[in-house]
Amino acid sequence: MLRQINWPRWSKLQPKSAACDNISWLSFRGSGQEHGWLCRHGGRMKEVGLTNAEILKVVNRYIGVSGGYLGDFSYRTHEEFYPEFCGLDIDPYRYEGTTRERFIAILKGSSPKIQARILRGVIERFPVSAAAPSVRTQSLQQEICEIIRRLEGAMPIASPAPKITSAVVAQAISDTEALLQAGTAVSGIDRIHTTLHGYLRAVCDEAGIQYSKDDSITKLFRLTKQQHPALQNLGPRSQDIEKVLQAFSSVMDALNPIRNNASVAHPNETLLAKEEAELVINAARTLMHYLDAKFSKASR
C-alpha cells in the first residue's frame, strides 16, 4: 500500500535526478533506517519504490544468501550482472561491504523503474529450478513479477486528488489505491464506482445543479455536461472532444453492470480479470483528472 508522508517529517531529504515520465522523484533517508523513493503529489509525498521488506524478500528468500555472498555471485559476476541482465551501467565497486550489502544499497538508491529492471534481471539470472534453493518458488517469483508491474507503473493513471470532493470520495479514493497496491484490482471496481458517483454529486452540489439522490453516474455526468459552465467551452475541435466525452458516457454505462455483475460488490461467481479491472479503473481515473482540471481552471 502506498504510504503518504508529510514533507516536514523527513529531516534529511536528498534530491537525485531520475527520469520517470515527467514525475519528479526524490530519494530520501529518514531519521531512522527508512530509505526509498518518493514522488511529489501536490503538497504531499508518496512512497512508491521497493519497501525494505520487499528488498529483503528478494535477497534472502528468492536469490538466497550464504556467508555474506548473494546467491552464486562473485564480485566479478555481480559487476557483470547489471549490464548483462538489466541493461544498466552500474558499478557495484562504488559501494562498500559484501555483495549482499552492495546489492541492497543499489536497489535502495535506485528509482522505481530502475528497481524493476534489476528485479527482471534477478528473475532471468536466478530462475526457479530443481537446483534452486527450496524457498525460491514459482509463487514467490510470481509475487516478484507483481512487484515489478507496480514499479513499472502497471496503473499509469495516477490516483486523483480532486479539488471538489467529500468525505465519501476521499475515503473511496484511498480504498481504491490500497486495493490496487494489494494486487486486488477487481475489488477496486466498487470503490472507483463510489469515487466517481460521489465526485459527480459533489460537483453538482458545488455548481448548484439539481439532481435526484437516485440518479446514476451516467445521469449525473449528463447533467454536468449540459449545465456546468466549465464544460460549455471545449476549445478547438470541440465536436471531436464532445465525441470523446460521449465515449466516456458509454464507459460509465458499462461501469454499472460491471460493478453489479463482475466485481466483489455482490457475491458474483464470475469476476473481471485483473487487466480488465485495471482498464475500468484507469478509464474512470482519466475522466476524473480531466473534469477536475476543467473545474479547477474555471474557478481561478
BALUM-731092 format. One line per 5 residues: number of its first residue (from 0); for each residue x, y, z of C-alpha. Coordinates in steps of 0.001 Angstrom, whole numbers. Layout:
REM BALUM-731092
NUM) X Y Z | ...
This chain:
REM BALUM-731092
0) 0 0 0 | 1233 3487 -789 | 2285 5318 2330 | 1616 9061 2270 | 4292 11068 4008
5) 4151 14716 5054 | 7143 16652 3729 | 8331 18131 7077 | 8611 14686 8646 | 11857 13895 6826
10) 14896 15631 8205 | 17369 14580 5507 | 15821 14617 2039 | 18404 14056 -649 | 17216 15071 -4154
15) 18516 12980 -7026 | 17749 13140 -10714 | 15710 10349 -12219 | 13817 10451 -15489 | 10423 8894 -14942
20) 7650 10135 -17227 | 7627 13775 -16098 | 7444 12841 -12421 | 9984 14409 -10091 | 11490 11667 -7962
25) 13305 12192 -4691 | 15496 9758 -2816 | 15032 10033 931 | 16616 8796 4105 | 14630 9276 7276
30) 15859 9813 10800 | 15795 6049 11326 | 16642 3352 8788 | 13889 4162 6309 | 15070 4719 2766
35) 13314 4692 -559 | 11929 6767 -3413 | 9171 9363 -3299 | 7218 11274 -5891 | 5749 14685 -5247
40) 1946 14748 -5423 | 573 18167 -4542 | 1756 19099 -1071 | 2391 15509 -71 | 4846 12807 -965
45) 4119 9187 -1817 | 6491 6275 -1372 | 6284 4124 -4468 | 9557 2199 -4646 | 10528 -1097 -3055
50) 9938 -1353 675 | 12615 -2744 2982 | 10510 -5885 3442 | 10291 -6435 -326 | 14041 -5972 -768
55) 14797 -8494 1976 | 12331 -10941 446 | 14144 -10740 -2905 | 17578 -11008 -1290 | 17055 -13616 1416
60) 14256 -15760 43 | 14490 -15534 -3742 | 18190 -15139 -4503 | 19493 -16613 -1252 | 22422 -15589 956
65) 25299 -17610 2345 | 28292 -16219 4245 | 27636 -12697 3026 | 27502 -13827 -603 | 24417 -13233 -2671
70) 23440 -16418 -4483 | 26400 -17600 -6546 | 27563 -14056 -7264 | 31269 -13345 -7115 | 32455 -9754 -7130
75) 33062 -10088 -10874 | 29747 -11695 -11803 | 27880 -9217 -9625 | 29517 -6386 -11582 | 28636 -8083 -14882
80) 25033 -8739 -13807 | 23829 -5150 -14308 | 24878 -4633 -17957 | 24265 -8259 -18986 | 20873 -8938 -17399
85) 19492 -5458 -16670 | 20943 -3296 -19426 | 22244 -879 -16783 | 25566 835 -16291 | 26020 347 -12537
90) 29349 -8 -10787 | 28941 -2021 -7538 | 32507 -1120 -6535 | 31248 2353 -5692 | 29556 779 -2664
95) 31193 -683 412 | 30516 -4051 2004 | 29717 -7582 900 | 27997 -8476 -2340 | 24715 -8644 -444
100) 25222 -5210 1108 | 26174 -3671 -2230 | 23160 -5189 -3991 | 20801 -3853 -1296 | 22400 -396 -1429
105) 21991 -267 -5212 | 18344 -1312 -5029 | 17532 1201 -2305 | 19228 4043 -4137 | 17519 3398 -7481
110) 14319 4877 -8882 | 11280 2543 -9148 | 11754 1857 -12862 | 15434 1022 -12374 | 14427 -1244 -9477
115) 12028 -3007 -11838 | 14805 -3606 -14390 | 17043 -5041 -11681 | 14282 -7381 -10496 | 13675 -8557 -14069
120) 17390 -9287 -14268 | 17193 -11226 -10999 | 14402 -13426 -12343 | 16394 -14157 -15516 | 19679 -14700 -13670
125) 18136 -16849 -10910 | 15371 -18994 -12433 | 13153 -21345 -10484 | 14581 -24833 -10981 | 15189 -28127 -9216
130) 18679 -26952 -8288 | 17430 -23676 -6798 | 17016 -23140 -3036 | 13742 -24563 -1734 | 12443 -21094 -802
135) 12775 -19899 -4420 | 9334 -20998 -5529 | 7148 -20286 -8524 | 4682 -18454 -6303 | 7459 -16215 -4938
140) 8602 -15476 -8486 | 5036 -14513 -9378 | 4912 -12233 -6341 | 8086 -10505 -7535 | 6537 -10129 -11003
145) 3600 -8329 -9390 | 6037 -6006 -7643 | 7740 -5346 -10977 | 4429 -4418 -12556 | 3789 -1939 -9766
150) 7240 -399 -10109 | 6896 -108 -13885 | 3584 1623 -13458 | 1001 -1007 -14349 | -1509 1605 -13185
155) -279 4519 -15326 | -3183 6803 -14391 | -2395 8292 -11003 | -4909 8285 -8194 | -6946 11506 -8439
160) -6827 14228 -5802 | -9858 16313 -6820 | -10296 19892 -5637 | -14045 19310 -5350 | -14536 16383 -3002
165) -16340 14953 14 | -15509 12588 2863 | -17001 9676 904 | -14952 10499 -2189 | -11715 10848 -207
170) -12271 7512 1542 | -13197 5718 -1687 | -10064 7056 -3415 | -7927 5828 -518 | -9642 2419 -563
175) -9142 2042 -4314 | -5432 2811 -4045 | -4980 349 -1185 | -6751 -2426 -3108 | -4656 -1802 -6217
180) -1429 -1907 -4245 | -2601 -5168 -2659 | -2998 -6622 -6166 | -6804 -6916 -5982 | -7905 -4582 -8761
185) -11278 -6314 -9134 | -12085 -5306 -5555 | -11368 -1715 -6550 | -14194 -1651 -9125 | -16817 -990 -6447
190) -14630 1694 -4851 | -13937 3523 -8129 | -17674 3438 -8847 | -18307 5058 -5453 | -15499 7560 -6103
195) -16929 8695 -9438 | -20523 8714 -8186 | -19657 10721 -5086 | -17427 13086 -7075 | -20147 13913 -9604
200) -22587 14571 -6772 | -20079 16906 -5112 | -19575 18726 -8425 | -23321 19175 -8871 | -23699 20418 -5298
205) -20865 22922 -5734 | -22275 24201 -9046 | -25907 24274 -7878 | -27006 21639 -10389 | -30215 19917 -9298
210) -30287 16113 -9232 | -32108 13240 -7596 | -30422 11058 -4974 | -31283 8052 -7164 | -29545 9420 -10267
215) -26904 7102 -11713 | -23373 8209 -12547 | -24391 8330 -16235 | -27271 10703 -15451 | -25074 12866 -13214
220) -22420 13085 -15917 | -25016 14105 -18493 | -26365 16824 -16168 | -22824 18048 -15539 | -22003 18217 -19250
225) -25227 20069 -20001 | -25214 22559 -17137 | -21746 23068 -15697 | -20207 26319 -17051 | -16725 24790 -17286
230) -17902 22223 -19843 | -19656 24617 -22200 | -16450 25659 -23974 | -14398 22651 -25059 | -11892 24668 -27067
235) -10570 23784 -30545 | -12073 20685 -32164 | -14935 20875 -29686 | -17060 18495 -31751 | -14332 15853 -31554
240) -13852 16430 -27829 | -17607 16026 -27411 | -17305 12611 -29081 | -14581 11673 -26594 | -16838 12700 -23696
245) -19672 10692 -25230 | -17341 7697 -25261 | -16769 8191 -21539 | -20550 8210 -21099 | -20536 4745 -22638
250) -17778 3731 -20213 | -19968 4811 -17302 | -22950 2961 -18776 | -20770 -179 -18688 | -19424 538 -15193
255) -22770 -115 -13505 | -23317 -3676 -14839 | -19616 -4483 -14383 | -19793 -3423 -10744 | -23034 -5304 -10141
260) -22253 -8490 -12068 | -18474 -8922 -12262 | -16980 -7397 -9120 | -16974 -8205 -5417 | -19697 -5607 -4759
265) -22010 -8646 -4834 | -21362 -12407 -4482 | -20790 -12879 -8217 | -19470 -16198 -9475 | -17584 -14660 -12397
270) -15216 -11747 -11776 | -13222 -9482 -14062 | -9615 -10441 -14683 | -7023 -8081 -13265 | -6192 -6490 -16623
275) -9815 -5637 -17392 | -10384 -4381 -13843 | -7390 -2048 -14210 | -8735 -871 -17577 | -12027 152 -15960
280) -10312 1886 -13043 | -7894 3736 -15319 | -10758 4928 -17532 | -12638 6324 -14528 | -9482 7985 -13202
285) -8758 9566 -16595 | -12210 11140 -16654 | -11824 12444 -13103 | -8448 14020 -13915 | -9954 15797 -16922
290) -13038 17054 -15070 | -11017 18224 -12075 | -8637 20141 -14364 | -11546 21851 -16156 | -13344 22769 -12939
295) -10155 23986 -11261 | -9311 26203 -14238 | -12808 27678 -14264 | -12647 28569 -10558 | -9438 30646 -10887
